[in-house]
Amino acid sequence: MSEGEKRAIMDDTAIRRGLTRIAHEIVEKNKGIEGCVLVGIRTRGVYLARRLAEQIREIEGTPVACGELDITGYRDDRSPDGQRGAIAVPDAGGQPVPVHDKRVILVDDVLYTGRTIRAAMDALMDQGRPQSIQLAVLLDRGHRELPIRPDYVGKNVPTSKQESIRVSLQEVDGEDNVTITERQGG
């Protein structure tokens, strides 16, 4: 791939299939959905979590709680002002979703170094003590800096550190696809 060239690695059908597989695996691993909560990491993880919740509702015939998490104040690569605002986990209507003593399935678009997931776990623990935390990602691209691994993966995409992955979702970007690009100056 030449510098700056984009290559599609998932289209809308591949994204839908990956999410369908993840939804079935979540139901199977947890022997249903009782006591489970899906929590999407802002921004694209929120929409993926909502899609998974809808798929699980179709599979089980029962809705699963679905919230969102803003981890901005927990990131270790942002301003070092020491401010850690505990952000409640709201659902789409803004109502809090309890995580204490629940099996929480964190949902994100891409797993790379693991630092976003570490921040999300810190934010979750400030909201209560989950029974367990599982991780669902649309893409796992490798290059972990922390000992974090996903429980559910839509697609494994081995990459170089000079490559960049871009997930586009209908709700945010007007289309569903995933592209890989060689970073400029990489």
Sine and cosine of phi, psi and omega as CSV:
sin_phi,cos_phi,sin_psi,cos_psi,sin_omega,cos_omega
0.00,0.00,0.75,-0.66,0.01,-1.00
-0.99,0.13,0.37,-0.93,-0.06,-1.00
-0.82,0.57,0.77,-0.64,0.03,-1.00
0.99,0.11,-0.19,0.98,-0.02,-1.00
-0.96,0.28,0.73,-0.68,0.05,-1.00
-1.00,-0.09,0.63,-0.78,0.07,-1.00
-0.73,-0.69,0.78,-0.62,0.02,-1.00
-0.96,0.28,0.74,-0.68,0.05,-1.00
-0.89,-0.46,-0.27,0.96,0.12,-0.99
-0.53,-0.84,0.69,-0.72,0.12,-0.99
-0.96,-0.26,-0.10,-1.00,-0.05,-1.00
-0.87,0.50,-0.60,0.80,0.01,-1.00
-0.92,0.40,-0.69,0.73,0.00,-1.00
-0.91,0.41,-0.62,0.78,0.05,-1.00
-0.90,0.44,-0.72,0.69,0.00,-1.00
-0.88,0.48,-0.69,0.73,0.01,-1.00
-0.90,0.44,-0.68,0.73,0.01,-1.00
-0.88,0.48,-0.69,0.73,0.01,-1.00
-0.93,0.37,-0.60,0.80,0.05,-1.00
-0.89,0.46,-0.69,0.72,0.03,-1.00
-0.89,0.46,-0.71,0.70,0.01,-1.00
-0.87,0.49,-0.69,0.72,-0.01,-1.00
-0.85,0.52,-0.73,0.69,0.02,-1.00
-0.89,0.45,-0.65,0.76,0.00,-1.00
-0.92,0.40,-0.62,0.78,0.04,-1.00
-0.88,0.48,-0.74,0.67,0.00,-1.00
-0.88,0.47,-0.69,0.72,-0.02,-1.00
-0.91,0.41,-0.75,0.66,-0.05,-1.00
-0.89,0.45,-0.59,0.80,-0.06,-1.00
-1.00,-0.08,0.08,1.00,-0.01,-1.00
0.79,0.61,0.77,0.63,-0.07,-1.00
0.94,-0.34,-0.31,-0.95,-0.04,-1.00
-0.82,-0.57,0.06,1.00,0.00,-1.00
-0.86,0.52,0.78,-0.62,0.01,-1.00
0.99,0.16,0.09,1.00,0.00,-1.00
-0.99,-0.14,0.52,-0.85,0.07,-1.00
-0.68,-0.73,0.77,-0.64,0.12,-0.99
-1.00,-0.04,0.72,-0.69,0.02,-1.00
-0.76,-0.65,0.93,-0.37,0.02,-1.00
-1.00,0.05,0.68,-0.73,0.06,-1.00
-1.00,0.06,0.81,-0.59,-0.03,-1.00
-0.86,0.51,0.66,-0.75,0.17,0.99
-0.97,-0.22,-0.81,0.59,-0.15,-0.99
-0.94,0.34,-0.43,0.90,0.07,-1.00
-0.88,0.48,-0.51,0.86,0.03,-1.00
-0.89,0.46,-0.73,0.68,-0.04,-1.00
-0.94,0.33,-0.58,0.82,0.07,-1.00
-0.91,0.41,-0.65,0.76,0.04,-1.00
-0.89,0.46,-0.67,0.74,0.02,-1.00
-0.89,0.45,-0.65,0.76,0.04,-1.00
-0.90,0.43,-0.67,0.74,0.04,-1.00
-0.89,0.45,-0.66,0.75,0.01,-1.00
-0.87,0.50,-0.65,0.76,0.02,-1.00
-0.92,0.40,-0.68,0.73,0.03,-1.00
-0.89,0.45,-0.68,0.73,0.00,-1.00
-0.91,0.42,-0.63,0.78,0.06,-1.00
-0.87,0.50,-0.65,0.76,0.04,-1.00
-0.92,0.40,-0.61,0.79,-0.02,-1.00
-0.95,0.32,-0.74,0.67,-0.14,-0.99
-1.00,-0.07,-0.33,0.95,-0.06,-1.00
0.97,0.25,0.20,0.98,-0.02,-1.00
-0.69,-0.72,0.67,-0.75,0.04,-1.00
-0.95,0.31,0.48,-0.88,0.09,-1.00
-0.91,-0.42,0.66,-0.75,0.02,-1.00
-0.88,0.48,0.63,-0.78,-0.05,-1.00
-0.62,-0.78,0.86,-0.51,0.01,-1.00
-0.82,-0.57,-0.04,-1.00,0.02,-1.00
-0.72,-0.69,0.43,-0.90,-0.09,-1.00
-0.74,-0.67,0.80,-0.60,0.10,-1.00
-0.98,-0.20,0.91,-0.41,-0.09,-1.00
-0.98,-0.21,0.18,0.98,-0.10,-1.00
-0.76,0.65,-0.71,0.70,-0.03,-1.00
-0.96,0.29,-0.08,1.00,-0.04,-1.00
-0.95,-0.32,-0.11,0.99,-0.06,-1.00
-0.94,0.35,0.62,-0.79,0.03,-1.00
-1.00,-0.05,0.01,1.00,0.01,-1.00
-0.93,-0.36,0.30,0.95,0.03,-1.00
-0.93,-0.36,-0.13,-0.99,-0.09,-1.00
-0.83,0.56,0.69,-0.73,-0.07,-1.00
-1.00,0.07,0.67,0.74,-0.06,-1.00
-0.98,0.19,-0.10,1.00,0.05,-1.00
0.97,0.22,0.04,1.00,0.00,-1.00
-0.98,0.21,0.83,-0.56,0.04,-1.00
-0.80,-0.60,1.00,0.01,0.04,-1.00
-0.99,0.16,0.89,-0.46,0.06,-1.00
-0.95,0.32,0.87,-0.50,-0.05,-1.00
-0.98,-0.21,0.86,-0.52,0.04,-1.00
-0.88,0.47,0.46,-0.89,0.00,-1.00
-1.00,-0.04,1.00,-0.10,-0.02,-1.00
-1.00,0.02,0.37,-0.93,0.15,-0.99
-1.00,0.02,-0.11,-0.99,-0.05,-1.00
-0.87,0.49,-0.43,0.90,0.01,-1.00
-1.00,-0.03,0.06,1.00,0.02,-1.00
1.00,0.05,0.04,1.00,0.02,-1.00
-0.99,0.13,0.62,-0.78,0.00,-1.00
-0.90,0.43,0.62,-0.79,0.08,-1.00
-0.94,-0.33,0.91,-0.41,-0.03,-1.00
-0.92,0.39,0.67,-0.74,0.03,-1.00
-0.91,-0.41,-0.22,0.98,-0.02,-1.00
-0.88,0.47,0.80,-0.60,0.03,-1.00
0.89,0.46,0.40,0.92,0.05,-1.00
-0.96,-0.29,0.36,-0.93,0.18,-0.98
-1.00,0.03,0.96,-0.27,-0.07,-1.00
-1.00,-0.06,0.78,-0.62,0.11,-0.99
-0.95,-0.31,0.96,-0.28,0.07,-1.00
-0.96,0.27,0.66,-0.76,-0.02,-1.00
-0.81,-0.59,0.77,-0.64,0.07,-1.00
-0.62,-0.79,0.23,-0.97,-0.04,-1.00
-0.99,0.15,-0.77,0.64,-0.07,-1.00
-0.77,-0.64,0.74,-0.67,0.15,-0.99
-0.98,-0.19,0.84,-0.54,-0.04,-1.00
-0.82,-0.58,-1.00,-0.08,-0.06,-1.00
-0.98,0.20,-0.43,0.90,-0.05,-1.00
0.99,-0.17,-0.10,0.99,-0.06,-1.00
-0.93,0.36,-0.57,0.82,0.06,-1.00
-0.90,0.43,-0.66,0.75,-0.02,-1.00
-0.93,0.37,-0.64,0.77,0.07,-1.00
-0.86,0.52,-0.71,0.71,0.02,-1.00
-0.89,0.46,-0.65,0.76,0.01,-1.00
-0.90,0.43,-0.64,0.77,0.03,-1.00
-0.91,0.41,-0.64,0.77,0.07,-1.00
-0.87,0.49,-0.71,0.70,0.00,-1.00
-0.89,0.45,-0.66,0.75,0.02,-1.00
-0.88,0.47,-0.69,0.72,-0.04,-1.00
-0.90,0.43,-0.44,0.90,0.08,-1.00
-0.96,0.30,-0.24,0.97,-0.01,-1.00
-0.99,-0.11,-0.20,0.98,-0.06,-1.00
0.51,-0.86,0.05,-1.00,-0.01,-1.00
-0.96,-0.28,0.98,-0.21,0.05,-1.00
-0.90,0.43,0.47,-0.88,0.11,-0.99
-0.89,0.45,-0.66,0.75,0.06,-1.00
-0.38,-0.93,0.33,-0.94,0.08,-1.00
-0.82,-0.58,0.81,-0.59,0.08,-1.00
-0.91,-0.43,0.34,-0.94,-0.06,-1.00
-0.80,-0.60,0.81,-0.58,0.09,-1.00
-0.88,-0.48,0.79,-0.62,0.03,-1.00
-0.75,-0.66,0.57,-0.82,0.08,-1.00
-0.93,0.37,-0.67,0.74,-0.03,-1.00
-0.73,-0.68,0.69,-0.73,0.15,-0.99
-0.91,-0.41,0.90,-0.43,-0.06,-1.00
-0.97,-0.25,0.02,1.00,0.03,-1.00
0.99,0.13,-0.26,-0.97,0.04,-1.00
0.94,0.35,0.62,0.78,-0.02,-1.00
-0.91,0.42,0.65,-0.76,0.13,-0.99
-0.96,-0.28,-0.21,0.98,0.00,-1.00
-0.77,-0.63,0.42,-0.91,-0.04,-1.00
-0.98,0.19,0.95,0.32,-0.03,-1.00
-0.82,-0.57,0.71,-0.70,0.05,-1.00
-0.70,-0.72,0.53,-0.85,0.00,-1.00
-0.99,0.16,0.50,-0.87,0.11,-0.99
-1.00,0.05,-0.49,0.87,-0.06,-1.00
-0.70,-0.72,0.76,-0.64,-0.05,-1.00
-0.73,-0.68,0.77,-0.64,0.09,-1.00
-0.96,0.29,-0.67,0.74,-0.01,-1.00
-0.36,-0.93,0.72,-0.70,0.15,-0.99
-1.00,0.00,0.79,-0.62,-0.03,-1.00
-0.77,-0.64,1.00,-0.08,0.05,-1.00
-0.88,0.47,0.76,-0.66,-0.03,-1.00
-0.73,-0.68,0.25,-0.97,0.20,-0.98
-1.00,-0.09,0.28,-0.96,0.02,-1.00
-0.94,0.34,-0.25,0.97,0.04,-1.00
-1.00,0.09,-0.08,1.00,0.01,-1.00
-0.99,-0.16,0.46,-0.89,0.01,-1.00
-0.82,-0.57,0.66,-0.75,0.03,-1.00
-0.96,-0.27,0.70,-0.71,0.05,-1.00
-0.82,-0.57,0.88,-0.47,0.07,-1.00
-0.99,-0.16,0.83,-0.56,0.08,-1.00
-0.92,-0.38,0.75,-0.66,0.02,-1.00
-0.84,-0.54,0.58,-0.82,-0.03,-1.00
-0.77,0.64,-0.69,0.72,-0.09,-1.00
-0.91,0.42,-0.47,0.88,-0.06,-1.00
-0.95,-0.33,-0.69,0.73,-0.19,-0.98
-0.93,-0.36,-0.09,1.00,0.02,-1.00
1.00,0.09,0.01,1.00,0.04,-1.00
-0.37,-0.93,0.37,-0.93,0.05,-1.00
-0.95,-0.31,0.91,-0.42,0.15,-0.99
-0.18,-0.98,0.23,-0.97,0.07,-1.00
-0.76,-0.65,0.76,-0.65,0.02,-1.00
-0.83,-0.56,0.41,-0.91,0.08,-1.00
-0.86,-0.52,0.67,-0.75,-0.05,-1.00
-0.71,-0.70,0.62,-0.79,0.15,-0.99
-0.97,0.24,0.81,-0.58,-0.01,-1.00
-0.92,0.39,0.61,-0.79,0.06,-1.00
-0.91,0.42,0.72,-0.69,0.03,-1.00
0.95,0.30,0.19,0.98,-0.08,-1.00
-0.97,0.25,0.00,0.00,0.00,0.00
